[in-house]
Amino acid sequence: MRGNLETIVGAMFAGKTSELLKRILWAKHQNKKIIVLKPSIDNRYSNEKIITHNDLSHDCYAMTEWSKALKTFNFIKKEVDVVFLDEIQFMDTKETLHNVDIILNNGIDVVCAGLDQDSRGKPWETSSMLLGLSDKIVKIYGFCNVCGVEATKTYRKTLGGERTQVGAANIYEPRCLKHWEPR
């Protein structure tokens, strides 16, 4: 039987990694065999952990590419029940879709978390494709740093720069549509 794909998305500071950690802890409580992966580009707080902005964490494998994860782990049902992926927007789209499909076809559940849009309001390709394939989607919201209402956007505090700029509160903040502008 095919595994279940769940994708958690939202803006920065919405609690996506916290929601992923909640599912990780629940899976561990059920004695499920898990693998937690993130892209190595996400080195804000640690290379060996997924860490929330309020310092909750869990060990993980930081991968530069899927081929290394495939050499490190055996993604077969008798060895793995659930694969957790954090910061999916930074993962290679084609490789991620291909490998998630293989993992799901092996009967392993996959739970992903990541940004659905960049700070310019453009969809992240990997997140978008996984959303389209998901059996369950959870979109969560932060609170606007200006007015406190529901924030659906990530606001970059500085103008310009590359699309991918890894950072935290030093660079980004959650904003509602009224107080957000693409940057």
Rosetta silent file (secondary structure, phi, psi, omega in degrees, C-alpha in Angstrom):
SEQUENCE: MRGNLETIVGAMFAGKTSELLKRILWAKHQNKKIIVLKPSIDNRYSNEKIITHNDLSHDCYAMTEWSKALKTFNFIKKEVDVVFLDEIQFMDTKETLHNVDIILNNGIDVVCAGLDQDSRGKPWETSSMLLGLSDKIVKIYGFCNVCGVEATKTYRKTLGGERTQVGAANIYEPRCLKHWEPR
SCORE:     score description
SCORE:     0.000 S_00000001
   1 L     0.000  138.124 -179.051    0.000    0.000    0.000 S_00000001
   2 L   -66.821  145.354  176.028    1.252    3.470   -0.900 S_00000001
   3 L   -73.007  168.536 -178.656    2.354    5.788    1.897 S_00000001
   4 L   -99.508  135.566  177.820    0.562    8.997    2.800 S_00000001
   5 E  -108.423  121.488  176.825    2.021   12.415    1.854 S_00000001
   6 E  -120.416  134.835 -179.424    1.339   15.337    4.170 S_00000001
   7 E  -125.885  128.892  179.292    2.674   18.826    3.494 S_00000001
   8 E  -109.109  121.908 -178.888    2.819   21.672    6.024 S_00000001
   9 E  -132.860  166.328  176.542    3.311   25.146    4.526 S_00000001
  10 E   161.701 -176.924  178.911    3.139   28.791    5.494 S_00000001
  11 L   -79.272  172.990  175.870    5.181   31.956    5.847 S_00000001
  12 L   -63.487  146.885  178.892    8.245   32.318    8.040 S_00000001
  13 L    67.048   21.727  176.456    7.544   32.282   11.785 S_00000001
  14 L   -87.326  -21.803 -178.975    4.206   30.517   11.301 S_00000001
  15 L   105.446   26.226 -178.439    5.355   27.412   13.192 S_00000001
  16 H   -63.753  -47.188  179.712    5.961   24.938   10.345 S_00000001
  17 H   -68.428  -34.647  175.294    8.952   23.263   11.989 S_00000001
  18 H   -61.420  -42.393  178.453    7.115   23.223   15.327 S_00000001
  19 H   -65.755  -39.495  176.855    4.226   21.423   13.627 S_00000001
  20 H   -64.028  -43.205  177.966    6.678   18.989   12.035 S_00000001
  21 H   -61.068  -37.310  176.969    8.302   18.369   15.442 S_00000001
  22 H   -59.574  -42.430  179.021    4.875   17.622   16.903 S_00000001
  23 H   -70.879  -35.735  176.477    4.401   14.896   14.296 S_00000001
  24 H   -62.310  -47.914 -179.566    7.934   13.567   14.878 S_00000001
  25 H   -62.934  -38.044  178.607    7.310   13.284   18.619 S_00000001
  26 H   -65.954  -42.445  178.682    3.970   11.563   18.009 S_00000001
  27 H   -62.810  -41.965  178.528    5.583    9.047   15.631 S_00000001
  28 H   -65.234  -38.363  177.443    8.317    8.334   18.193 S_00000001
  29 H   -61.168  -32.540  178.956    5.679    7.906   20.902 S_00000001
  30 L   -86.814    8.378 -179.559    4.072    5.257   18.670 S_00000001
  31 L    60.021   32.943  176.480    7.482    3.546   18.321 S_00000001
  32 L   -81.275  149.433  176.653    7.600    4.236   14.606 S_00000001
  33 L   -87.245  124.097 -173.300   10.930    4.083   12.797 S_00000001
  34 E  -126.178  157.545  169.667   11.665    7.542   11.423 S_00000001
  35 E  -130.833  132.758  178.860   14.156    9.435    9.307 S_00000001
  36 E  -117.741  123.162 -177.448   14.393   13.231    9.536 S_00000001
  37 E  -124.356  149.515  169.960   16.043   15.090    6.650 S_00000001
  38 E  -146.901  159.090  175.789   16.730   18.700    5.808 S_00000001
  39 E   -73.855  141.584 -176.374   18.787   20.432    3.125 S_00000001
  40 L   -65.844  -17.377  177.790   22.284   21.329    4.314 S_00000001
  41 L   -62.482  -25.410  178.999   21.790   24.933    3.152 S_00000001
  42 L   -83.211   82.165 -179.160   19.640   25.409    6.280 S_00000001
  43 L  -114.526   26.286 -176.420   22.494   25.907    8.717 S_00000001
  44 L   -57.692  -46.483 -174.459   20.989   28.814   10.665 S_00000001
  45 L  -114.402  -32.433 -176.314   21.043   27.123   14.036 S_00000001
  46 L  -166.572  149.734  173.752   22.646   23.698   13.533 S_00000001
  47 L   -86.013  -25.068 -173.196   23.811   21.297   10.833 S_00000001
  48 L  -105.011    6.644 -177.526   22.667   18.182   12.734 S_00000001
  49 E  -140.977  151.659  162.096   19.235   19.316   13.944 S_00000001
  50 E   -91.175  133.564 -174.317   16.021   20.834   12.749 S_00000001
  51 E  -135.360  133.163  176.681   15.455   23.723   15.131 S_00000001
  52 L   -78.465  166.705  178.638   12.499   26.044   15.567 S_00000001
  53 L   -66.541  -18.288  176.242   12.945   29.776   16.016 S_00000001
  54 L  -105.046   22.959  166.758   12.135   29.270   19.711 S_00000001
  55 L    75.117   24.507  168.673   14.857   26.602   20.073 S_00000001
  56 L   -86.363  145.449 -173.694   12.932   23.299   20.011 S_00000001
  57 E  -149.920  166.735  172.597   14.898   20.684   18.104 S_00000001
  58 E  -152.352  144.573  177.760   15.331   17.133   16.854 S_00000001
  59 E   -60.386  147.681  178.406   18.312   15.357   15.320 S_00000001
  60 L  -151.964  172.547  173.273   18.341   15.125   11.545 S_00000001
  61 E  -107.467  118.674  178.443   20.465   14.300    8.544 S_00000001
  62 E   -89.550  119.443 -175.051   21.440   17.402    6.564 S_00000001
  63 E  -111.219  143.207  174.529   21.757   16.443    2.916 S_00000001
  64 L   -87.600  -31.639  178.322   23.410   18.206    0.037 S_00000001
  65 L  -156.540  159.133 -176.315   21.677   15.952   -2.489 S_00000001
  66 H   -62.296  -33.678 -176.775   19.367   12.962   -2.479 S_00000001
  67 H   -58.604  -34.930  178.964   22.038   10.514   -3.682 S_00000001
  68 H   -72.037  -37.224  177.238   23.885   10.900   -0.359 S_00000001
  69 H   -66.917  -37.494  179.728   20.716   10.321    1.652 S_00000001
  70 H   -67.885  -27.726  176.031   19.975    7.229   -0.431 S_00000001
  71 H   -79.351  -27.418 -176.922   23.450    5.863    0.388 S_00000001
  72 H   -84.581  -36.253 -175.002   23.014    6.628    4.095 S_00000001
  73 L  -121.892  150.453  176.484   19.477    5.278    4.604 S_00000001
  74 L  -105.400  100.835 -175.056   17.564    2.279    3.323 S_00000001
  75 L   -82.089   68.405  175.004   14.104    3.601    2.444 S_00000001
  76 L  -124.144  150.642 -171.217   12.206    0.306    2.726 S_00000001
  77 L   -57.524  -36.981 -177.458    9.087   -0.316    4.798 S_00000001
  78 L   -69.914  -14.652 -179.961   10.620   -2.866    7.169 S_00000001
  79 L  -110.355  -18.074 -175.602   13.221   -0.251    8.214 S_00000001
  80 L  -141.971  133.354  174.714   11.277    3.032    8.014 S_00000001
  81 L   -99.496  -40.365 -176.089    7.697    4.005    8.811 S_00000001
  82 E  -140.983  135.695  172.130    7.838    7.787    8.289 S_00000001
  83 E  -109.594  129.560  178.368   10.220   10.188    6.559 S_00000001
  84 E  -109.875  130.237 -179.936   10.137   13.800    7.719 S_00000001
  85 E  -121.006  123.541  177.053   11.450   16.553    5.424 S_00000001
  86 E  -109.158  153.368  178.834   12.029   20.104    6.666 S_00000001
  87 L    56.246   48.359 -175.095   12.698   23.226    4.572 S_00000001
  88 H   -62.612  -23.792 -178.834   11.475   21.503    1.399 S_00000001
  89 H   -62.094  -22.893 -179.399   11.620   24.747   -0.579 S_00000001
  90 H   -91.415   -1.969 -179.473   15.424   24.412   -0.625 S_00000001
  91 L   -87.938  145.723  178.457   15.403   20.836   -1.974 S_00000001
  92 L   -58.744  126.648 -173.895   15.930   20.115   -5.663 S_00000001
  93 H   -61.187  -54.848 -175.030   12.468   19.830   -7.217 S_00000001
  94 H   -62.387  -47.819 -179.632   13.049   17.000   -9.690 S_00000001
  95 H   -63.704  -41.184 -177.406   15.115   14.844   -7.296 S_00000001
  96 H   -66.557  -46.440  179.226   12.725   15.419   -4.399 S_00000001
  97 H   -61.148  -43.320 -179.629    9.605   14.548   -6.393 S_00000001
  98 H   -61.590  -48.975 -175.774   11.273   11.436   -7.788 S_00000001
  99 H   -74.710  -34.488  174.901   12.511   10.188   -4.412 S_00000001
 100 H   -63.273  -40.294  178.077    9.366   11.075   -2.469 S_00000001
 101 H   -61.812  -43.622  177.644    7.387    9.076   -5.034 S_00000001
 102 H   -62.203  -45.602 -179.942    9.687    6.059   -4.554 S_00000001
 103 H   -60.488  -46.127  178.975    9.452    6.366   -0.761 S_00000001
 104 H   -62.598  -42.119  178.986    5.645    6.584   -0.919 S_00000001
 105 H   -65.982  -20.299  174.626    5.487    3.605   -3.300 S_00000001
 106 L   -82.895    4.196  177.687    7.513    1.644   -0.724 S_00000001
 107 L    83.914   13.878 -178.792    4.608    2.151    1.716 S_00000001
 108 L   -98.419  133.330  176.165    6.418    4.773    3.797 S_00000001
 109 E   -75.420  149.919  177.547    4.592    7.920    4.920 S_00000001
 110 E  -129.666  130.813  175.161    6.212   11.305    4.201 S_00000001
 111 E  -122.286  122.111 -176.793    5.592   14.513    6.130 S_00000001
 112 E  -115.351  153.749  173.350    7.103   17.700    4.658 S_00000001
 113 E  -141.730  141.667  177.345    7.328   21.267    5.919 S_00000001
 114 E   176.582  175.094  176.883    8.439   24.416    4.173 S_00000001
 115 E   -71.069  139.673  174.082    7.696   27.816    2.782 S_00000001
 116 L   -90.252  -25.214 -179.006    5.044   27.965    0.088 S_00000001
 117 E  -134.940  154.929  173.153    6.194   31.404   -1.171 S_00000001
 118 L   -86.565 -177.243 -177.283    9.386   33.426   -1.184 S_00000001
 119 L   -71.808   -7.662  175.874    9.589   36.982    0.173 S_00000001
 120 L   -96.540    0.587  178.922    8.568   38.257   -3.263 S_00000001
 121 L    84.640   10.641  179.551    5.317   36.276   -3.119 S_00000001
 122 L   -92.036  137.398  179.595    6.406   33.732   -5.750 S_00000001
 123 E   -64.344  141.069  171.309    5.662   30.037   -5.111 S_00000001
 124 L   -78.570  131.347 -172.970    8.596   27.767   -4.312 S_00000001
 125 H   -61.669  -48.146 -177.478    8.619   25.058   -6.979 S_00000001
 126 H   -63.603  -45.613  178.457    9.341   22.047   -4.740 S_00000001
 127 H   -59.252  -46.284 -178.519    6.733   23.102   -2.184 S_00000001
 128 H   -60.310  -45.357 -178.971    4.150   23.729   -4.917 S_00000001
 129 H   -66.017  -41.880  178.597    4.685   20.359   -6.572 S_00000001
 130 H   -66.253  -36.499  175.819    4.520   18.475   -3.259 S_00000001
 131 H   -59.820  -42.173 -179.714    1.341   20.359   -2.359 S_00000001
 132 H   -64.462  -26.571 -178.590   -0.198   19.196   -5.616 S_00000001
 133 H   -96.520   -7.671 -171.842    0.639   15.570   -4.803 S_00000001
 134 L   -69.900  145.668  172.682   -0.285   15.691   -1.117 S_00000001
 135 L   -85.245  -27.235  178.265   -2.959   13.591    0.525 S_00000001
 136 E  -141.747  135.671  178.852   -3.189   16.128    3.355 S_00000001
 137 E  -123.683  133.309  175.889   -2.253   19.815    3.375 S_00000001
 138 E  -124.148  116.465  175.224   -1.828   21.982    6.450 S_00000001
 139 E  -107.851  123.970 -178.502   -1.368   25.717    5.918 S_00000001
 140 E  -118.018  158.644 -171.492   -0.461   27.588    9.052 S_00000001
 141 L  -127.009  146.092  171.765   -0.163   31.289    9.712 S_00000001
 142 E   -93.293 -159.926  178.430    1.978   33.541   11.829 S_00000001
 143 E  -126.326  133.349 -176.774    1.051   36.957   13.158 S_00000001
 144 L   -58.353  130.251  178.888    1.888   40.207   11.412 S_00000001
 145 L   -68.522  -16.043 -178.808    4.748   42.065   13.104 S_00000001
 146 L   -91.264  -49.867 -172.483    3.011   45.371   12.318 S_00000001
 147 L  -121.054  -11.859  176.599   -0.622   44.839   13.346 S_00000001
 148 L    88.174   -2.453  177.497   -0.882   41.343   14.834 S_00000001
 149 L   -80.691  173.759 -177.551   -3.439   39.889   12.422 S_00000001
 150 E   -54.321  128.504 -179.265   -2.933   36.610   10.572 S_00000001
 151 E  -103.491  124.774  178.259    0.259   36.709    8.491 S_00000001
 152 L  -109.612   -5.136 -173.520    0.322   34.874    5.171 S_00000001
 153 E  -123.650  154.483  172.937    3.490   36.461    3.783 S_00000001
 154 E  -103.177  122.305 -179.180    7.200   36.552    4.543 S_00000001
 155 E  -102.194  126.717  175.522    8.580   40.090    4.518 S_00000001
 156 E   -90.161  125.757 -174.817   12.288   40.640    3.796 S_00000001
 157 L   -70.640  -22.873 -179.591   13.546   43.577    5.832 S_00000001
 158 L  -114.738  149.035  178.923   16.192   44.563    3.280 S_00000001
 159 L   -76.641  150.596  171.700   15.760   45.293   -0.406 S_00000001
 160 L    73.639 -164.907 -178.457   17.271   43.125   -3.111 S_00000001
 161 L    93.891  170.574  179.225   19.495   40.109   -2.840 S_00000001
 162 L   -68.326  159.358  177.438   19.175   36.605   -4.177 S_00000001
 163 L   -59.554  -46.662  179.203   15.909   34.721   -3.988 S_00000001
 164 L   -92.921  108.500  175.443   17.437   32.212   -1.576 S_00000001
 165 L  -135.594  100.117 -176.616   18.831   34.011    1.431 S_00000001
 166 L   -69.405  130.337 -179.651   18.849   31.782    4.496 S_00000001
 167 L  -171.300 -176.325 -179.457   18.106   33.740    7.630 S_00000001
 168 L  -132.928 -138.955 -176.761   15.843   34.270   10.589 S_00000001
 169 L   -64.173  -16.425  176.798   14.448   37.326   12.398 S_00000001
 170 L   -68.873  -22.719 -176.456   17.561   39.258   11.399 S_00000001
 171 L  -120.051  -33.153 -170.631   16.327   39.240    7.778 S_00000001
 172 E  -125.364  159.428  170.214   12.634   38.243    7.739 S_00000001
 173 E  -153.240  155.393  178.057    9.372   38.772    9.585 S_00000001
 174 E   -77.361  142.934  178.865    5.768   37.639    9.136 S_00000001
 175 E  -141.580  149.722  170.455    3.356   40.151    7.638 S_00000001
 176 L   -78.502  168.534 -178.139   -0.295   40.331    6.691 S_00000001
 177 L   -61.393  -34.610 -179.330   -1.139   41.230    3.107 S_00000001
 178 L   -63.849  -36.495 -175.324   -1.859   44.849    4.097 S_00000001
 179 L  -105.266    9.559 -179.665    1.651   45.366    5.543 S_00000001
 180 L  -102.134  147.611  167.827    3.631   43.170    3.132 S_00000001
 181 L  -141.766  146.873 -179.821    5.392   44.186   -0.044 S_00000001
 182 L   -68.139  132.633 -179.744    7.525   41.984   -2.297 S_00000001
 183 L  -142.657    0.000    0.000   11.242   42.486   -1.626 S_00000001
